[in-house]
Amino acid sequence: MPYRPNFRSNLCSRGWRLAVCGLAILATAACTARIDTRGNLPDADLIADLEVGHITKNQVLDLIGSPSSTAPFSGESWYYISERTETLAFFEPEVKERKVLVLRFDAGGVLKEMTALDLTDGRDIQLVERTTPTAGNEITILQQIFGNIGKFNTPEGGGGTVGPQTPGGR
């Protein structure tokens, strides 16, 4: 009996190959890094136009736009902050680049100092793990739910409705 390839099994075999190739492509695409850029860092050509001692706050606003942040008390320091992070699959994002442009103004609003900072200028801050004690008892969710049963007084005249009452009880 001569061998005749079965068309159905051949088609099924091709289908599995396509499915495996498709899954391999999706798995490879899922492992590519996602790059996020955040913040407001003006173009280097515009930053070069800033002249210390000659340019005012309003001129800086017109030239490079509003800052990412200002000094909280005096407002004499402006910060332009930009950061680029890379996230691979489900891992923690990794900071690849950070740039901070600090502009300090004198009392007259004229630029007196310009400083550029990058990722190497950053410092790690030690977080405090303490918790603030609070007054009262710690109760579970069930104690919260069932603890309120029977604690609500019904309005005089019965009815037992909760919410705003209209005059005359209607």
C-alpha positions in Angstrom: 0.0 0.0 0.0 1.6 3.3 -1.0 2.1 6.0 1.6 -0.3 8.9 1.2 0.2 11.9 3.6 -2.9 12.7 5.5 -4.0 16.2 4.7 -5.7 16.7 8.1 -2.6 15.6 10.2 -0.3 17.8 8.0 -2.6 20.8 8.7 -2.7 20.1 12.4 1.1 19.8 12.5 1.4 23.2 10.8 -1.0 24.7 13.2 1.0 23.6 16.2 4.2 25.0 14.6 2.5 28.3 14.1 1.2 28.3 17.6 4.6 27.6 19.1 6.3 30.3 16.9 3.6 32.8 18.0 4.1 32.0 21.6 7.9 32.4 21.2 7.4 35.8 19.6 5.1 36.9 22.4 7.4 35.7 25.1 10.3 37.5 23.5 8.3 40.7 23.2 7.2 40.5 26.8 10.8 40.6 28.0 11.8 43.8 26.2 12.4 46.8 28.5 9.8 49.5 28.9 11.4 53.0 29.0 9.5 55.8 30.7 10.6 59.5 30.6 9.1 61.9 33.1 9.6 65.4 34.0 10.4 68.8 32.5 14.0 69.4 31.3 14.4 72.1 28.7 16.5 71.7 25.6 20.3 72.2 26.1 20.3 75.0 23.5 17.7 76.9 25.5 19.6 76.4 28.8 22.7 77.8 27.1 20.7 81.1 26.5 20.3 81.6 30.3 22.8 84.3 31.4 23.5 84.5 35.1 23.1 88.0 36.3 21.2 89.2 33.3 17.9 87.3 32.9 14.8 87.6 35.1 12.2 85.1 36.3 9.7 86.2 33.6 12.3 85.9 30.9 13.1 82.4 32.1 9.4 81.5 32.1 9.2 82.7 28.5 12.3 80.9 27.4 12.1 77.5 29.0 8.7 77.3 30.6 7.5 76.8 34.1 9.6 74.7 36.6 8.8 71.3 37.9 9.0 72.6 41.4 9.9 75.7 43.4 11.4 76.2 46.8 8.6 75.8 49.3 9.2 78.9 51.4 11.0 81.6 49.5 10.2 80.7 45.9 13.7 82.0 44.9 14.9 78.5 43.7 13.3 76.8 40.7 13.9 73.1 39.8 13.5 71.5 36.4 13.5 67.8 37.0 13.7 64.9 34.4 14.1 61.2 34.9 14.3 58.2 32.6 13.5 54.7 34.0 13.7 51.3 32.5 11.3 48.5 33.6 12.0 44.9 32.6 9.0 42.6 32.8 7.7 42.6 36.4 10.9 43.8 38.1 11.3 47.1 39.9 12.0 50.1 37.6 15.6 51.0 37.4 16.6 54.7 37.1 18.9 55.1 34.1 19.2 58.9 33.9 18.2 61.8 36.1 18.8 65.5 35.4 18.0 68.4 37.7 18.5 72.0 36.7 18.5 74.3 39.7 18.0 78.1 39.1 18.4 80.4 42.0 17.2 84.0 41.9 18.1 87.0 44.0 15.5 89.2 45.8 15.1 91.3 42.6 14.2 88.2 40.6 17.4 88.1 38.6 19.1 84.7 38.0 22.1 84.6 40.3 23.1 80.9 40.1 22.5 77.9 37.8 23.4 74.4 38.8 23.0 71.1 36.8 22.8 67.9 38.8 22.7 64.3 37.6 22.2 60.8 38.9 25.6 60.7 40.6 24.7 63.8 42.7 21.8 62.0 44.4 21.9 60.6 47.9 20.1 57.7 49.5 17.9 58.6 52.4 17.5 56.3 55.3 13.8 55.7 56.0 12.5 55.5 59.5 10.5 52.4 60.2 8.7 53.6 63.3 4.9 53.9 63.5 2.9 56.5 65.3 0.9 55.1 68.2 -2.8 55.9 68.1 -5.3 55.9 70.9 -8.1 53.3 70.9 -8.4 49.6 70.2 -7.4 47.6 67.3 -10.4 45.6 66.1 -10.9 43.2 63.2 -13.2 43.9 60.2 -15.8 41.5 61.7 -15.8 43.4 65.0 -16.3 46.6 63.0 -19.2 45.3 61.0 -21.1 43.5 63.9 -20.1 46.0 66.6 -22.5 48.6 65.1 -25.5 46.4 65.2 -28.1 47.9 67.6 -26.1 51.1 68.3 -28.3 53.3 66.2 -31.2 54.9 67.9 -34.5 55.1 66.0 -36.0 58.5 65.7 -38.9 59.4 68.0 -42.2 58.3 66.6 -40.7 55.1 65.2 -40.1 54.6 61.5 -36.5 53.5 62.0 -35.3 55.1 58.8 -31.8 56.3 58.4 -31.0 59.5 56.6 -32.4 63.0 56.4 -35.9 63.4 57.7 -38.4 65.7 56.1 -40.8 67.8 58.3 -43.9 65.8 59.3 -42.0 62.4 59.0 -42.6 61.9 55.3 
